Amino acid sequence: MTPLDRALEIRRSGDYRGERDALLGCEDDLECLLELSRSHEDLGEYDEAERVALHALEVARGEPHEARALARLASTQGRACQPQEAEATARRAVELARMSGDRAVLVEALIGHGTALLDLVDLDAAESAFVEAEPSAEHAEGLSESRARFGVRIGHGVVARERGLYPQAEEHLRRAIEESERDFGHDALETAWSLNHLGMVFKYSGRFDDAFGLYRRALTILERAVGEAHPDVASLYHNLGGLEHARGRYEEAEPYARRSVEIRRIALGPEHPVVAEDEAAYASILLALGHDDRAEPLFRNAIDVMSRTYGPGHPEVAVNRNNLAALLQRKGELGEAETLYRQALAAKEQTVGPEHPSVATTLNNLAVVVRKQGRPGEAEAFYQRALAIYQQTVEPSHPHVARAVRNYARLLRAEGRDGEATELEAAWKMRAGEAV
């Protein structure tokens, strides 16, 4: 049995640290180096993962081998929040793989490029990469092929989720879970990642109890496999906090969000972009709990850090502009709040499309600010558009829908249109009752 075969056998037993230790000492064996880089990455050792990937690139000679090393390097760059660098590296991997004519290597490179494009929210280009990779990944056998099939399935699921196409996302991600359990094991990292992605779909669409169960199972797998201080464990606490925030259970959300910040600061350092994302999520909960003075600097820092890392039009930047605007709205600073809401709206429409439910959330918020500034007609148009989007994308019982209906009805009554307000509320109550 070769050292690589032995390491992969250890991995299949669920001993991820054992796999890494079995591969340490690789010097000139490209396959071992590539797997060692992956193992470091799985364990959250991102600097080591990148160092080994760079060494693999030095060892690699010729188009297919260099393409594989570049695809591995792109993955480490993505994990290190270097999205532009990851995309450029992955694109070069695809170019070399095409030149080599090796279809298996091209599939690996395409998945890496699609993943990098997802980080940049270039959904059309990402989908094209996954579509091209899919036929070869779908019917292949073996570990590398199982990984390719997993990458394609997750890629399609995330693209659909980011577009707000939740039924399609659920279909892809349910298959990812089934195939992960079959190919890697019920307690494998790949299974945990699949569960987390589907949990996000359920959270966004308002299926909160389903999301909670998936998150908790994923968290249990990760804590057992890689330990309680792993960055991916922080991601699960982040998501659990976001779920309770979406339910309106802010006291329950706070410890989850705080825990995600604590883990990630230790794992990645206080200046890391993902730490800023965790702090921004925590700030949203602090805002809901009335701790505006603690939330505002976290929002402003997150906007600054993420704009520099991902670009000013990235959806995460838009989310935090939206949240900072809500804080300023509460302080009565309506002009700056409206500006931030409009910036957030434009960015979301550009990146995820005008019919995405997150667009509806910002439309509702913008309507409130516009109405408070004495422009009821403009506010009504925003409410109508928000509800039209919600009707097509989320459960009618979702709290965001209830908030928009309540706000719109309040406007109608203020304009002396009590009958229309009552009809609006009755219609949405009926939809919510039918969905239960």
N, C-alpha and C positions, 0 to 999 in steps of 0.2 A: 504494500500500500504506500503510495507516495505521500509526502508531507501534506500536499494539498488535499488529497482524498481523505486523509486522517482528519484534517481541520474541518472539512465539510461534514464529515460524520459527526464530529463534536457539535457543530452548529445545529445539525438536525436533531440532536438531543436537547436543544434549547440552551446550551452552555455557550453563550456568545463571548464571554471573556475567555473561556477555554479555547475557542476557535482562534481568537486573536493571539493568545499566547503560543499556540501551536504554529502560527505563521511567523512569529517574530524571528528575525535572523535571515529573512529572505534578502538576497543580495542581487542576484541576476536572473531569477526565474520570474518571467513576466506574469504568468498566471498566478503565482503566489503573491506577487506584489499587488496585483489588481484586487485580489480577494482580501489581502491585508488592509488595503486602503478602505475597502467597503466595510470591513470589520471595525476599524477605528471609527468610521463614520456612524455605524450603527450604535456604537457605544458612546457617541457624543464627543469623541476626541477629534474635533474637526481640524485642528492644526496638524496633528499627526496624519490624518487622512489625506490632507493636501500634500504634505511633505512626501509621503509614500507614493502618491499619484505622480508627483513631479519626478521622482526617481524612476517610476515605471516608464514615464515618457522618455527618459534618458536611455533606458534599457531597450525600449521598443525600436525596431528597425523595419522599415517597409510600411506600405500603406495600410494594410488591415491592422497590423499590430499598433501602429501609431494612432490610428483612429480609435481603437479600443482604449488606449491610455488617455487620449484626449477626452473621450466620453466620461471616463472615470474622474478626470480632473475637473470637468465641468460640473459634475455632481457635487464634488467637495466645495467648489466655488459657490454653488447655489446654497449649500448649507451654511456657508460662511457669510451669506447675505452680500454677495457680489454679483448681482443679477446680470449686469451688462457684460462683465467678464465671462460669466458662465455661458451666456448666449453666444458670444463670439467663439469661445472654445468649442462649444457643442456644434456650432455651424461648421467650423473647420473639420471636426470629426466626421460630419456628414459628407463633406466634400471629399475627404480622403477615402471614406468607405465607398462612395460611388465610384471613385477611380479604381478601387481594388476589385470591384465586382463581387465581393463577398457579401452575400445577402444577410447572413446572420449578423455580421458586424454592422451592416447598414441599419438593420432593425434596432440594434443596441444604440447606435448613434442617433437615430431618429427619435427614440424615446427620450434620450438625454436632451436633445434639442427641444422637443415638445415641452418637457418639464421646465427648462429654462425660460421658454416663451410664456409659460403659465405665470411664472414669477413676475414677468413684465406685463402681464395681462394682455398679451397679444393673442386673443382667443382663436381667431381665424387661422393664424399661422400655426398655433399649437395643435389645433384640431387636424389640420392638413398633415402634420408630422405623424400624429397617432393613426390617422386613416391609412397613410402609406405603410406604416409599420404593421398594421393589424393582420393582413392576410398571412404573412410569414409567421407571425407570433401565434396565431390562433391554433395551428395544427401541429406545432413542433413538440418535441419531447425532450426531457432532460432538464437539469437545473437552470442553465442559462436561458433556455427557452421558456421555462416556467416564470422566470423573472421578467422576461420580455412580455409574456402574456399579462402578467400582473401590472407591469408598467403601462401597457396600452389600456387595460381596463380602468385603472385609477385615472389615467389621463382623460379618457372620455368622460368619466364620472365627474371629475373636477371641472372640465369645460362646461358640461351641462349645468352643474350647480352654479357656476359663476354667471351663467346666462339666465339663471332663475328658472331653468327647465327641470323642475324637481322630479317629476315622474321618470323622465329619461335618466337623470342622475341616479335615482334609486335603482333602476334596472341594472345599470352598469355596476354599481357598487355592491349590490346584492350578489352579483356573479363574482365580483372580486373577492368577497368574503368566502363564498362557497369554494372557489378555486384556491384561495390561500389556505383554507383549512385542509383541503385535499393535498395540495402540493408542498406546503411548508409546515402544517400542523396547527391544531386549534390554539396553541399557546405561542405561536410564532409572532415575531415582530410584524411581518406582513399582514397577518390577521388583525393585529391591533390597529395598524394604520388604516386598514379597510373599514373596520368598525368605526373609527374616529371620523373618517370622511362621510360615512353614511349618517352618523350622528349629527354632523353639521347640516346635512340636507334636511333631516327631520326638525332640527332646531329652527332653521330658516323658514320652513313651511308651517310651523306651528304644532308639530307632533312632539310635544315636549317630553312626555313620559317615555316614548320610544327612544328619543335622543338620550335621555338620562341613562337608560339601561345599556345602550351601546357604549356610551362614554365610560360608565363604571366598569364594564367588562374589559374595554381597552386599557383602562388604567390598571386594573388588576394584572393583566398580561405584562404590561410594560414594567411595573414595579417589580414583578417577579423576575423578569428577564434581564433588565439592565439597571435596576436599582431606583430608589426613590429620588435621587438627585439628578436624574437624567433630564436634558432639555425637552425631550418628548413627553415626559411626565408633566413638566411645566405646561406644555401645550394642552394636555387633558384638563389640568386644573383651570387653565385659562378658559377652555370651552365650557367646563361645568359652571364657572362663574358667569359666563355669557348666557348660558341657558337659564340660570336662576334670575339673571337680570331681565331677560326677555319675558319670563313669567311674572315679573313684577315683585319677586321675592328678594329684595335688596339685602336684607340682613343675612339671608342664607348665601347670597352671592359673594359677599365681602370676604369671608375667609378663603374661599376658593381662589379668588383673584389675587388676594394678598400672597397666598402660597405660591402661585405661579411666578410672581415677581421675585419672591425670595429665592426660589430654586434657580431661576434663570440668571439672576444677578451673580450668584455664586458660580454657576456653570460657565457663563459667557462674559462676565464683567459688566459694570454698570453703564458703559457707553455703547453697548451693542445695540443695533437696530431692533432686534427682536425683543430686547428688554424694554425698549421704548414702546413697542406694541403692547406688551404686557402692562406697562404702567398706564398706557392710555385706556386699556380695558378696565383697569382698576379705577382710573379716574372717572369713568362713566358710572361706576357704582357709587363712588364717593359723591358724585353730582346728585345721583338719585337719593342719597342719604342726607343731602343738604350740606355737604362739606365742600362748598364751592372754592374756598380759599386753598384747599389742598389739591383740588382737581385742576384748577386753571393752569398752574405751571406745568403739570404733567401733560395736559393737552398741547400746550404751546411747544414744549420740548419734542413731543412725538411728531407734530407737524414738521418741525425743523429737521429732525433726524431722518424721518421717512422721506421727506422731499429730496434730501441730499442722496439718500440711498436708492430709492425707487423712481424718483421723478415726481414733480409737483402734481401730475395728473393721475397718480396711482390711486386705486379705490381706498386703500388704507389711509392715505392722506385726506381723501374726501370724507371718509367716516369721521376722522378727528376734527376736520373743519366743521362738520355738521354738529359734533358734540360740543365743541368750543362755542359755536353759535348759540346752542341751547343754553349754555351757561350765561353768555352775555345777554341773551334775551331775558333771562330771569333777573339779571341785574339792571334791566331797563335800557341797555345799550343797543337799541333796535337797529340803528343804521349799520353798525359793524356786524351785527348778527345777520342782517339781510345779505350783506356782501358775502359773508362766509357761506351762508346757505346757497347762494347762487353759484359760488365757486364750486361747492361740493356737488351741486346738481349738474353743472356742466361737465365736471370730471366723470361722474357716474354715467351720464348719458353717453359720453365718449367711449368709456372703457367697457361697461357691461350692457349698454343698450338702453333705450328710452322706456322699455317695458319691464325693467327689472324691479322687484319689490323694494330694494333699497332706494331706488329712485322715488318710489311712492312715499317712503318715510321722510325723505327730504322735502318732497312737495308738501306734505302735511305740515311740517315745521315751518316752511316758508310761508304757507298760507296763514298760519297763526301770526307771524310777524307782520305780514302785509296788512292783515285785518287790523291789528293794533295800531298801525300807522294810518288808518282811515281809508283803506282801499278794498272795500268788501267785494266788489266785482272781480277783481284780480284774485282775491283769496278764494272765491267760490270756484273759479276755473281750476285752481290748483287742487282743491278738495275733490272735484269731480274727476280729474285725471288720476289722482292718487287712488281713489276707490275703484276706478276702472282697472287699474293695474292690479290691485289687491284681489279683485274678483277673479282674475285669471291665474293667479300665482300662488296664493296662500290659503290656508284654512279660514273660513269665515269667522271662526271663533278666535282667531289670533288677536292678541292684545293691541297690536298696531292698527288693525282694522277697527276695533272698538274705539280706539282713541280718535281716529280720523272721522268716524261717524259722529261721535260725540262733539267734536270740534265743528264739523259742518252743520250739525243740527243747531248748535249754539249760535252760529252765524245767521242761519235762517230765522231763528226766533228773534234775534236782535233786529232783523230787517222786517219783522211783522209777518213772517211766512210760517206761522205755527203749524198749519196743516201739512205743508211740505216737510217740515222737520219731523212730525209724527210719522208720516208715511216712510220717510227715509229710515228712521229707527226701526219701524216694524218690519220693513223689508229685510234689513240686515239681521234682525233677530230671527226671522224665519229661516234665512239661509244658515245661520249658525246652528239652529235647532235641527235642521235637516242633516247637517254634517256630523252631528254627535252620534 
